[in-house]
């Protein structure tokens, strides 16, 4: 194979550069056609290609530009910034970040959340707002002053003392996550098209021709920099933020001053795990050298400062192609449409399916089969479809038609009550789809913990006719399992998995009562309510006989759960399950300790978080020790946490506790707190 010619290399560079320019223009001035992550990858590909083949670069490259120049044919006049408004370079892993820190040493760094909004430059002269500009290409921006004046966060006149003669204040206009949800709900009620994400909604609002339309959106501002200035001098970025705040402009509450690279890396880790704790959308952490003299010494490239970097977290949004929409039936009969997509890597894993929640939601999003769609996977949350990329439609897309029949058993679907968005299959006992999900649920770690009963095996037990509902699960014999393929060898004999299932079923008969309650798949009843009920009543029969009113008074239960439990026991075949399990030897009572054996409620009113590895307690034992003494065992650290118990390898929770001033105990201190 011959090496590519210079002409071929140049043509490849031109194609990449044109793609970057096109998608960058769409991002700033139209509708994005690809996700931020896909653009980051495209931009990185272009940079890498230019580094490998500098001879192929035949003209100005978008890798050396801040952003595309503002359109000349718009309703906004173009105005030059007093000082260039640069972009930021990105790193995507801690190794790249460490390399930047190594070549950018500083006595103090600032870390700031990278707000996913629209950049703005505010020019104040003699304390009066003169201009508000978009970033534009860094040199020239669009005049959006009339829109900026509608934001309550942007004062017309600066307050306080030491007002500079002239100052450019840089910031980001955004919409809070909660405000965005409320705004979209209102637009849905009014029959208007919903926004795909807060960033697009904020950017679009700032470029409205009519300022009254801008004022209708819940826009906010956070300031994160200064540009040109006269009659104002500070030594550090932090001092500049303090001045900006004193003038009546908002700055971020999440900004921190750190004194070592180790602290910076810890902050990166913390926000990677808590990125949804912020009130606004964020996709990274910005690290800046704090000292302004050091910033000046480090200088800038043609597009970005050398004294700042953005650490980008794994993408949570991506674009893919919708291949089909199917409907799944849950353990309580709920019919949930879900998207089947071209596999896409997002938020640390490759996904090919995403929820559409319910039929009305699927139609509201306006998606069609064959659409290019935006998907989102936030942390551990189930992936969801945000909406279609309408500009990418070809005309070959087909509308989604929701079938009114259960895809598993053919029973007509219907809402359980008038106005309910969820549709359900009423064939609760015999529907194979519902039985399958109930079996895999009760076999899970939160219930009976039967690892030999997986999804495929559960499917086999149903479709071979061995199980028609879960009542006979604990009565299964080797002869029953020999009728299946999952639990037999090719010759038809019981295999190892079959033997394991029978052993696990026998062991599961002696689990705690709360696990049995969870395994019954009573709507709304999870581990918290099940534990409270088991502790209060001590037997399933007493729970069955209890009134909804008495159950509702138990902490962790409430009226909705109480009525759901009472309703569940009015169904004959539900009672049959309980009686069949009890006859098969499943324990239906809790061994409640005598009052004299209970520890004193010495931790009543205290909230305690346990993190890391303890020598004498696993996580469950530590939680039970706290709760048995009247305390609350929480999963995350907050200002309401009274103690953090930190074992070996304690991570971000320890960092958060230290930041909030929460008392930290080692294992010895924990035992002393428990009175052991």
C-alpha positions in Angstrom: 0.0 0.0 0.0 1.4 3.4 -1.0 1.4 6.4 1.4 -1.4 8.9 0.7 -0.4 11.7 -1.5 -0.2 15.3 -0.3 -3.3 16.0 -2.4 -5.3 13.3 -0.6 -4.1 14.5 2.8 -5.1 18.1 2.0 -8.5 17.0 0.8 -9.0 15.0 4.0 -8.0 18.0 6.1 -10.4 20.2 4.1 -13.3 17.8 4.7 -12.6 17.6 8.4 -12.2 21.4 8.7 -15.5 22.0 6.8 -17.3 19.6 9.1 -16.0 21.3 12.2 -17.0 24.8 10.8 -20.5 23.5 9.8 -21.3 22.0 13.2 -19.8 24.9 15.1 -22.0 27.3 13.2 -25.0 25.1 13.9 -24.1 25.1 17.7 -23.8 28.9 18.0 -26.4 30.2 15.5 -28.8 27.4 14.5 -29.9 24.0 15.7 -27.1 21.5 16.6 -27.1 18.4 14.4 -24.7 16.4 16.6 -24.1 16.1 20.3 -21.4 18.1 22.2 -19.4 14.9 22.6 -19.5 14.1 18.9 -18.3 17.6 18.2 -15.5 17.3 20.7 -14.4 14.1 19.0 -14.5 15.7 15.6 -12.5 18.7 16.8 -9.9 16.4 18.4 -9.7 14.4 15.2 -8.9 17.6 13.3 -6.3 18.7 15.8 -4.6 15.3 15.8 -4.6 15.2 12.0 -3.0 18.7 11.9 -0.3 17.6 14.3 0.5 14.5 12.3 0.3 16.2 8.9 1.0 19.9 9.2 1.9 20.0 5.5 -1.8 19.3 4.7 -3.0 22.5 6.3 -3.5 24.9 3.4 -5.4 27.8 5.1 -6.9 29.1 8.3 -8.0 26.3 10.6 -11.0 26.2 13.0 -8.6 24.7 15.6 -7.0 28.2 15.8 -10.2 30.1 16.0 -12.3 30.9 19.1 -15.7 30.5 17.4 -17.4 31.3 14.1 -17.9 34.9 13.2 -21.4 36.3 13.8 -23.6 36.2 10.7 -23.7 39.5 8.9 -27.3 39.2 7.8 -29.1 39.2 11.2 -31.2 41.5 13.3 -28.2 42.2 15.5 -25.3 44.6 14.8 -21.8 43.3 15.1 -19.6 45.0 17.7 -15.9 44.5 18.6 -15.0 43.5 22.2 -12.6 45.8 24.0 -10.5 42.8 24.8 -10.7 39.4 23.0 -13.0 36.9 24.5 -11.3 33.6 24.2 -12.5 30.0 24.4 -11.0 27.1 26.5 -9.0 24.1 25.6 -10.3 20.8 26.8 -8.8 17.7 28.4 -10.8 14.4 28.7 -9.0 12.3 31.3 -6.8 12.8 34.4 -3.6 11.9 32.6 -4.1 14.8 30.2 -5.1 17.1 33.1 -2.0 16.1 35.0 0.2 16.9 32.0 -1.4 20.4 31.9 -0.9 20.9 35.7 2.8 19.8 35.3 3.5 22.4 32.7 1.3 25.1 34.4 2.6 25.2 38.0 0.9 27.7 40.3 0.8 28.4 44.1 -3.0 28.6 43.8 -5.6 27.3 41.4 -9.3 28.1 41.0 -11.8 25.4 40.1 -15.2 26.4 38.6 -18.1 24.4 37.2 -18.3 24.6 33.4 -21.8 26.0 32.9 -23.6 24.7 29.9 -25.1 28.0 28.7 -24.6 30.9 26.4 -21.5 33.2 26.8 -22.0 36.9 27.3 -19.8 40.0 27.6 -21.1 42.9 29.6 -19.5 46.3 29.1 -20.0 48.8 32.0 -18.7 52.4 31.6 -18.8 54.7 34.6 -20.9 51.9 36.3 -23.6 52.0 33.5 -24.4 49.0 31.3 -23.4 50.1 27.8 -23.3 46.9 25.8 -24.0 43.2 26.1 -22.4 41.1 23.4 -22.3 37.4 22.5 -18.8 35.8 22.3 -19.0 35.7 18.5 -15.6 34.8 17.1 -13.8 36.2 20.1 -13.1 39.5 18.5 -16.6 40.5 17.3 -19.9 39.7 19.0 -23.6 40.4 18.4 -25.2 43.3 20.3 -27.9 41.7 22.5 -28.1 44.5 25.0 -31.9 44.9 24.7 -32.3 41.2 25.7 -29.7 41.3 28.4 -31.5 44.1 30.2 -34.5 41.8 30.8 -32.4 39.6 33.1 -32.8 40.5 36.8 -29.3 39.2 37.4 -27.8 42.0 35.1 -28.1 45.4 36.8 -28.2 48.6 34.6 -26.0 50.3 37.2 -23.2 48.7 39.3 -23.6 49.1 43.1 -21.1 49.7 45.9 -17.7 51.3 46.0 -14.7 51.3 43.7 -16.7 51.2 40.5 -14.2 51.2 37.6 -14.3 53.7 34.8 -14.6 50.8 32.4 -14.9 47.1 32.8 -15.9 44.1 30.7 -17.5 41.3 32.7 -17.7 37.9 31.2 -20.3 35.3 32.2 -22.7 32.6 31.2 -26.5 32.9 30.7 -28.2 29.7 31.6 -31.5 28.1 32.8 -31.6 26.1 36.1 -32.5 22.5 35.8 -35.7 22.9 37.8 -36.7 26.0 36.0 -36.1 24.3 32.6 -38.4 21.4 33.6 -41.1 23.8 34.7 -40.8 25.9 31.5 -41.1 22.8 29.3 -44.1 21.6 31.3 -45.8 25.0 30.7 -44.9 24.9 27.0 -46.4 21.4 26.7 -49.6 22.6 28.4 -49.8 25.4 25.8 -49.2 23.1 22.9 -45.8 24.6 22.1 -42.7 22.8 21.0 -40.5 21.8 23.9 -36.8 22.6 24.2 -34.3 19.8 23.9 -32.0 21.1 26.6 -31.4 24.2 28.8 -28.4 25.4 26.8 -30.3 25.7 23.5 -33.2 27.4 25.3 -30.8 29.9 26.9 -28.8 30.6 23.8 -32.0 31.0 21.7 -33.5 33.4 24.2 -30.6 35.7 24.0 -30.9 36.0 20.3 -34.6 36.8 20.2 -35.6 39.8 18.1 -38.2 40.8 20.6 -36.9 41.4 24.1 -40.3 40.5 25.5 -39.8 36.9 24.3 -36.5 36.8 26.1 -38.1 38.0 29.3 -40.5 35.0 29.3 -37.7 32.6 29.9 -36.2 32.0 33.4 -32.7 33.1 32.5 -29.9 33.5 35.1 -26.3 34.7 34.9 -23.1 33.6 36.5 -20.0 35.8 36.0 -16.7 34.0 35.5 -14.1 36.5 34.2 -13.1 40.0 33.3 -11.8 41.6 30.1 -10.7 45.1 29.4 -10.7 47.4 32.5 -9.8 51.0 33.4 -9.6 52.3 36.9 -9.7 48.8 38.4 -6.8 46.7 39.5 -6.7 43.4 41.4 -4.0 40.7 41.9 -6.0 37.5 41.4 -9.0 36.0 39.6 -10.6 35.3 43.1 -10.3 39.0 44.0 -11.9 39.9 40.7 -14.9 37.7 41.6 -15.2 39.3 45.0 -15.4 42.7 43.3 -17.9 41.6 40.7 -20.1 40.2 43.5 -19.8 43.5 45.5 -21.1 45.4 42.4 -24.3 43.4 42.4 -23.5 40.7 39.8 -23.8 37.0 40.6 -20.7 34.7 40.8 -20.7 30.9 41.2 -21.1 29.5 44.7 -19.1 26.4 43.6 -15.8 28.1 42.9 -12.9 27.0 45.1 -9.3 28.1 45.8 -6.9 25.1 45.9 -3.2 25.0 46.7 -2.0 21.8 45.2 -2.5 19.6 42.1 -3.7 16.8 44.4 -6.5 19.1 45.6 -7.4 19.9 42.0 -7.6 16.2 41.1 -9.7 15.5 44.2 -12.1 18.2 43.1 -12.3 16.8 39.6 -13.2 13.4 41.1 -15.8 14.9 43.4 -17.7 16.7 40.7 -17.5 13.7 38.4 -19.6 11.9 41.1 -21.8 14.8 42.0 -22.3 16.6 38.7 -26.1 16.6 39.2 -25.8 18.3 42.6 -25.4 21.6 40.9 -28.6 23.7 40.2 -27.5 24.1 36.5 -26.3 21.9 33.8 -22.5 21.3 33.8 -20.3 19.2 31.7 -16.9 19.8 33.1 -14.7 21.5 35.6 -12.6 24.6 34.7 -9.2 24.9 36.3 -7.6 28.4 36.3 -4.3 29.8 37.6 -5.5 32.3 40.2 -2.7 34.9 40.1 -3.3 37.5 37.3 0.4 38.2 36.9 1.0 34.5 36.3 -1.9 34.5 33.8 -0.2 37.3 31.9 3.1 35.5 32.0 1.6 32.3 30.7 -0.2 34.1 27.9 -2.7 32.7 25.3 -2.8 30.8 22.0 -4.8 32.1 19.1 -8.0 30.7 20.7 -7.5 30.0 24.4 -5.6 31.0 27.5 -2.7 28.8 28.5 -3.5 29.5 32.2 -6.9 27.7 32.1 -8.2 24.3 31.0 -11.6 22.6 31.0 -11.8 19.1 32.2 -14.7 17.5 30.3 -16.6 14.6 31.9 -17.8 11.7 29.9 -20.7 12.7 27.7 -24.2 12.2 29.0 -25.9 13.1 25.7 -25.3 11.7 22.2 -27.0 11.4 18.8 -28.0 8.1 17.3 -30.6 6.6 15.0 -34.0 5.3 16.2 -34.5 1.9 14.6 -37.7 0.9 16.3 -40.0 1.5 19.3 -41.2 -1.6 21.3 -43.3 -1.9 24.3 -42.2 -3.7 27.5 -44.6 -4.9 30.2 -43.4 -4.5 33.8 -44.1 -6.5 36.9 -47.1 -4.4 37.8 -48.5 -4.4 34.3 -47.2 -1.0 33.2 -46.7 -0.8 29.4 -43.5 1.2 28.7 -42.5 2.1 25.2 -38.7 2.0 24.7 -36.5 3.0 21.8 -34.3 0.5 20.0 -31.4 2.4 18.6 -28.1 2.1 16.8 -25.6 1.4 19.7 -24.0 4.5 21.1 -21.3 5.1 23.7 -22.5 7.6 26.3 -21.9 8.2 30.0 -19.4 5.4 30.3 -21.3 2.6 28.5 -22.7 1.5 25.2 -26.4 1.7 25.1 -28.9 0.5 22.4 -32.2 1.0 24.3 -33.7 4.0 26.1 -37.0 4.6 27.9 -39.9 6.6 26.4 -41.8 6.4 29.8 -45.4 6.1 28.5 -47.4 6.4 25.2 -48.2 10.1 25.6 -44.6 10.9 26.3 -43.5 9.1 23.2 -46.0 11.0 21.1 -45.2 14.3 22.8 -41.5 14.1 21.9 -42.5 13.9 18.3 -40.1 11.2 17.4 -40.5 9.0 14.3 -39.0 5.6 13.4 -35.8 6.2 11.5 -35.2 9.6 13.1 -31.8 10.9 14.3 -32.4 11.4 18.0 -30.7 12.9 21.0 -30.3 10.5 23.9 -29.2 11.2 27.5 -27.9 9.0 30.3 -27.2 10.9 33.4 -25.0 8.9 35.8 -26.9 5.7 36.8 -30.2 6.9 35.4 -31.9 4.8 32.8 -31.1 6.2 29.3 -33.9 8.4 27.9 -34.7 9.9 24.5 -34.6 13.7 24.5 -36.2 14.3 21.1 -35.6 14.2 17.4 -33.1 16.1 15.3 -35.7 17.4 12.9 -33.2 19.1 10.6 -31.6 15.7 9.9 -34.9 14.2 8.6 -34.9 12.7 5.1 -38.6 12.1 4.6 -38.2 8.4 5.0 -39.1 8.4 8.7 -42.4 6.7 9.8 -44.7 7.7 12.7 -44.9 5.6 15.8 -48.3 4.0 16.4 -48.9 2.7 19.9 -50.8 -0.7 19.9 -53.6 -1.0 22.4 -52.9 -4.7 22.9 -50.4 -6.2 25.3 -47.5 -7.4 23.3 -47.0 -10.4 25.6 -50.6 -11.8 26.0 -52.8 -9.8 23.6 -55.0 -8.4 26.4 -56.4 -4.8 25.7 -54.3 -2.2 27.5 -55.9 0.7 29.3 -55.0 3.4 31.9 -55.8 2.1 35.4 -57.8 5.3 36.0 -59.0 8.3 34.1 -56.3 10.7 33.2 -53.5 8.2 34.1 -50.6 8.6 31.6 -49.5 5.0 32.2 -51.3 2.2 30.4 -51.4 -1.2 32.0 -52.1 -4.8 31.1 -55.0 -6.0 33.4 -54.0 -9.7 32.9 -51.8 -9.4 36.0 -51.7 -13.1 37.0 -51.2 -14.8 33.7 -49.5 -12.3 31.4 -46.1 -13.8 30.6 -44.4 -10.4 30.5 -45.5 -9.5 34.0 -44.7 -12.9 35.4 -41.3 -12.8 33.9 -40.4 -9.4 35.4 -41.9 -10.5 38.8 -39.7 -13.6 38.8 -36.5 -11.8 38.0 -37.4 -9.1 40.5 -38.0 -11.5 43.4 -34.7 -13.3 42.5 -32.8 -10.1 42.8 -30.4 -9.1 45.6 -33.0 -6.9 47.2 -35.4 -9.8 47.7 -34.6 -13.5 47.8 -31.2 -13.2 46.1 -31.5 -16.3 43.9 -28.7 -15.9 41.4 -29.5 -19.1 39.5 -32.8 -17.6 38.4 -31.9 -15.1 35.7 -33.9 -13.5 32.9 -33.4 -16.3 30.4 -34.1 -19.0 33.0 -37.2 -17.3 34.1 -38.4 -17.0 30.6 -37.8 -20.8 30.1 -39.7 -21.7 33.3 -42.8 -19.8 32.0 -42.8 -20.9 28.4 -42.1 -24.5 29.3 -45.3 -24.4 31.4 -43.4 -25.2 34.7 -44.6 -22.0 36.3 -48.0 -20.3 35.6 -47.5 -17.8 38.4 -45.0 -17.5 41.3 -47.0 -19.4 43.9 -45.4 -22.8 43.1 -41.8 -21.4 42.9 -40.7 -22.9 46.2 -42.3 -26.2 45.4 -40.2 -26.9 42.3 -38.6 -30.3 42.1 -35.9 -31.8 40.0 -38.6 -33.4 37.8 -40.1 -30.0 37.2 -36.8 -28.5 36.1 -36.1 -31.5 33.7 -38.9 -30.1 31.6 -36.9 -27.0 30.9 -33.8 -26.4 28.7 -32.1 -23.8 31.0 -31.7 -26.4 33.8 -30.9 -29.6 31.9 -28.1 -31.1 29.9 -28.5 -32.1 26.3 -29.4 -35.6 27.4 -32.3 -34.1 29.6 -30.6 -34.6 33.0 -30.6 -31.9 35.6 -27.5 -29.7 35.1 -25.4 -27.8 37.6 -27.5 -24.6 37.4 -30.6 -26.7 38.1 -29.0 -28.2 41.2 -28.0 -24.7 42.3 -31.5 -23.3 41.8 -33.0 -26.0 44.1 -30.3 -25.2 46.7 -30.9 -21.5 46.5 -34.6 -21.9 46.8 -34.2 -23.9 49.9 -31.8 -21.2 51.4 -34.2 -18.4 50.4 -37.0 -19.9 52.6 -35.2 -18.4 55.6 -34.6 -14.8 54.5 -35.7 -11.8 56.6 -39.3 -11.0 56.4 -38.8 -7.6 54.7 -37.2 -9.5 51.8 -40.3 -11.6 51.4 -42.5 -8.5 51.4 -40.4 -6.9 48.7 -40.6 -10.2 46.6 -44.4 -10.0 46.5 -44.1 -7.1 44.0 -46.7 -4.9 45.8 -46.9 -1.6 44.0 -44.9 1.2 45.6 -43.4 -1.1 48.3 -39.6 -1.1 48.3 -37.0 -2.1 50.9 -37.5 0.9 53.1 -41.3 0.4 53.6 -40.8 -3.4 53.8 -38.3 -3.1 56.6 -40.5 -0.6 58.5 -43.5 -3.0 58.2 -41.5 -6.1 59.2 -40.1 -4.3 62.2 -43.4 -3.0 63.3 -45.7 -6.0 62.8 -43.3 -9.0 62.9 -45.4 -11.2 60.6 -47.0 -11.1 57.2 -50.3 -12.2 58.7 -50.4 -9.2 61.0 -49.6 -6.9 58.1 -52.5 -8.5 56.2 -54.9 -7.8 59.0 -53.7 -4.3 59.7 -55.8 -1.3 58.6 -54.4 1.1 56.0 -54.8 3.9 58.6 -52.5 2.2 61.1 -49.9 1.2 58.5 -49.9 4.8 57.2 -48.7 6.1 60.6 -45.5 4.0 60.4 -42.4 6.1 59.5 -41.4 5.1 56.0 -44.8 3.8 54.9 -47.4 6.6 54.4 -50.9 6.5 53.0 -50.2 5.6 49.4 -48.1 2.5 50.3 -50.6 1.5 53.1 -53.6 1.5 50.7 -51.6 -0.3 48.0 -50.8 -3.1 50.5 -54.4 -3.3 51.7 -55.6 -3.5 48.1 -53.1 -6.1 47.2 -54.4 -8.5 49.9 -58.0 -8.2 48.5 -56.9 -10.2 45.4 -57.4 -14.0 45.9 -54.5 -15.1 43.9 -52.2 -12.8 45.8 -53.2 -14.5 49.0 -52.7 -17.8 47.3 -49.0 -16.9 46.7 -48.5 -16.1 50.4 -50.2 -19.3 51.5 -48.3 -21.5 49.0 -45.0 -20.0 50.0 -45.8 -20.5 53.7 -46.8 -24.1 53.0 -43.5 -24.7 51.2 -41.6 -23.4 54.2 -40.9 -19.8 53.5 -40.6 -17.9 56.8 -43.4 -15.4 57.2 -42.5 -14.1 60.6 -39.7 -11.9 62.0 -37.7 -12.9 65.0 -38.2 -9.6 66.8 -35.9 -9.0 69.8 -37.4 -8.6 73.2 -37.6 -5.0 74.4 -34.8 -5.6 76.9 -32.5 -6.8 74.2 -32.9 -3.6 72.1 -30.1 -1.1 72.3 -31.0 2.3 73.7 -32.0 5.0 71.2 -28.7 6.9 71.8 -28.5 8.1 68.2 -32.1 9.4 67.9 -32.2 12.6 65.7 -28.7 12.0 64.3 -27.9 11.5 60.6 -24.8 9.4 60.0 -23.1 8.5 56.7 -20.7 5.5 56.4 -18.1 5.4 53.7 -15.0 3.3 52.9 -14.2 -0.2 54.3 -14.6 -1.0 58.0 -12.9 -4.0 59.6 -15.7 -5.1 61.9 -18.8 -4.0 59.9 -20.0 -4.4 56.4 -22.2 -1.7 55.0 -25.5 -3.5 56.0 -24.2 -4.2 59.6 -23.2 -0.5 60.0 -26.6 0.7 58.8 -28.4 -1.7 61.1 -26.3 -0.6 64.1 -27.2 3.0 63.4 -30.9 2.4 62.8 -31.3 0.1 65.8 -30.2 3.0 68.0 -32.7 5.4 66.5 -30.3 7.1 64.0 -30.7 7.7 60.3 -28.2 6.0 58.0 -27.9 8.3 55.0 -26.2 7.6 51.7 -24.8 11.0 50.9 -23.1 13.8 52.9 -24.9 17.2 53.3 -25.0 20.1 55.7 -27.5 18.0 57.7 -25.1 15.2 58.3 -24.1 14.9 61.9 -21.2 12.4 61.5 -19.3 10.8 58.7 -17.7 7.4 59.5 -14.7 7.0 57.2 -13.0 3.6 56.8 -10.2 2.6 54.5 -10.3 4.0 50.9 -12.8 6.7 51.8 -13.3 8.8 48.7 -15.4 11.8 47.7 -17.8 11.6 50.7 -14.8 12.3 53.0 -13.8 15.2 50.8 -17.3 16.6 51.0 -17.5 16.2 54.7 -14.2 18.0 55.2 -15.5 20.9 53.0 -18.7 21.2 55.0 -17.0 20.8 58.4 -18.9 17.6 59.2 -17.2 15.6 62.1 -15.4 12.6 60.8 -15.0 9.4 62.9 -12.7 6.4 62.3 -14.0 2.9 63.2 -12.9 3.2 66.8 -14.9 6.5 67.1 -17.9 4.8 65.4 -17.8 2.0 68.0 -17.6 4.5 70.8 -20.6 6.4 69.3 -22.5 3.1 69.2 -21.6 2.4 72.8 -19.7 -0.8 72.0 
